[in-house]
Amino acid sequence: MEKNNKVYIAGHNGMVGSAIHRLLVKEGFTNIITRSSKELDLRNQQQVTDFFAAQQPEYVILAAAKVGGIIANNTYRGEFLYENLMIQSNVIHQAHLNGVKKLLFLGSSCIYPKLAPQPLKEEYLLTGPLEPTNEPYAIAKIAGLKMCEAYRSQYGSNFITVMPTNLYGPNDNYDLNNSHVLPAMLRKFHEARERGDASVTLWGTGSPRREFLHADDLADACFFLMQQYEAGEPVNIGVGDDITIKELAGLIQRITGFTGTINWDTSKPDGTPRKLMDVSRLTKAGWKARITLEDGIKQVYKEAFGTMRQ
């Protein structure tokens, strides 16, 4: 990509899209195309068709998606499947029809089988059953990945796919009903400290292991791949290291300054036992994450809640 190329970021207001937008601006790109969901409904085929015909983007980064945590994924199963299928199908197809030079599709680590060997290698895709609680979202993301592969195979489209691990960062969702584990914990501990609560209750046993990547690192990896990667094989994006949910809770407790106790509601689901990405393909290509988990959490806590305990 050259700095004067027309680059369309689908989903620029979300955590991932906004991180990519910030990076491109920092890198000096001057022709970035964005549309809010109110301006352009990516679920609507005609609107997407008209948008591509009028704007003719040269590069597309597809970061738009309907996302949420365990509760949202498990409750709104039909919405998660339908809306994500429509968003990605419309954008990928129009990118093909309008001769886009390169498209990057953002998948998710949840596309891997629930009990796949660890760490997760790209070739483990479709080798076993998915985690039931977010299966519709995972199915949609798998379909998007396979659509990119199919268009590359049939039409020679330069569409690449990436699978980020669990993400956090600026513009994250802190709604306790549909956010992911890290931002939900940050809000819970922060509000408990502000109220002077004696304890915080968290879901599950705390034993699952998770890997967390800062959105700015993801943006950097996506930019690197848009510049350097031309192959059809999907690429995992992560840090290559993980911690238990219980360890994460302890870290967030310390950063927020909450001094009470942590209770674990073991009647609630844990989700996938472990999700650690094998990032050897990305490392071999020449990229590694730079932001440590503690530094990243301190940064987002200060940005989101305007305070930080040392």
Buried (B, 14 or more C-beta within 10 A) or exposed (E): BEEEBBBBBBBBBBBBBBBBBBBBEEEEBEBBBBBEBEEBBBBBBEBBBEBBEEBEBBBBBBBBBBBBBBBBBBBBBEBBBBBBBBBBBBBBBBBBEBEBBBBBBBBBBBBBBBBBEBBBBBEBBEEEEBBBBBBBBBBBBBBBBBBBBEBBEEEEBBBBBBBBBBBBBBBBBBBEEBBBBBBBBBBBBBBBBEEEBEEBEBBBBBEBBBBBBBBBBBBBBBBBBBEEBEEBEBBBBBBBBBBBBBBBBBBBBBBBBBEBEBEBEEEBBBBBEBBBBBBEBBEEBEBEBEBEBEEBBBBBBEEBBEEBBE
